[in-house]
Amino acid sequence: RRILDRADELAMVVILGLFYFGQDQRLRDEAAVVRGVDNALGGLRDGGWRNLLIEVNNECNVRYDHAILQPARVHELIRRVRERGCLAGTSYGGGTVPGDNVLEASDFVLLHGNGVKGPDAIRAQIDATRAKPGYCGQPLLYNEDDHFDFDQPDNHFTAALSRHCGWGYFDYRMRDEGYAEGYQSVPVDWGIGSERKRGFFRMLAEVSGSPG
């Protein structure tokens, strides 16, 4: 609630994930998964937030136990979320082009760039997604990519933008790196105290027209 309220005050949109692999086996059966979706959406509806995109599950093709959270059927949950008034989609593991069933059901398309080898491969993934029969013209967004090279003229960030696709940085602290690195590693240093973080924000300011 505190995060969603503050994001709303800042005119920010939150991508809110419902399920993560390595977690769903704690739910007894498929009915429990569906109840989990309904209960979460009920709480969000009661909060009155409109600054939300729902990612039903992170990387639906990676180690989920329940079939309704796997690629062949996750579109059922996407549609269920949409029927309850929220914008919804899901993501796949790095480099994967979404299935037609997910593309047809989604309000937006989430891509992952982890493991993708270079900017040309990012452009190819985007082009392949838009070429799928199920693609309906929705916005595309990388909400997870662990590449940087922000000092280079061509990197994953610029490649996505060149195809009119959003890009989100997955920034983790790699082996033997100091505390200043990695927004996605606990404990988190929320400052901008490393060159990698500064490189990302410099580029973000440049492409968004911010005064920096």
ABEGO torsion letter per residue (X at the ends): XAAAAAAAAAGBBBBBBABBBGAAAABABAAAAAAAAAAAAAAAAAAGBAABBBBABBGAABGBABAAABAAAAAAAAAAAAAAGBBBBBBBBBGBBBBAAAAAABABBBBBABGBBEAAAAAAAAAAAAABAABAGBBBBBABBABBGAABABBAAAAAAAAGBBBBBBBBBBBGBBAABGAABOBBBABBABAAAAAAAAAAAAAAGBAX
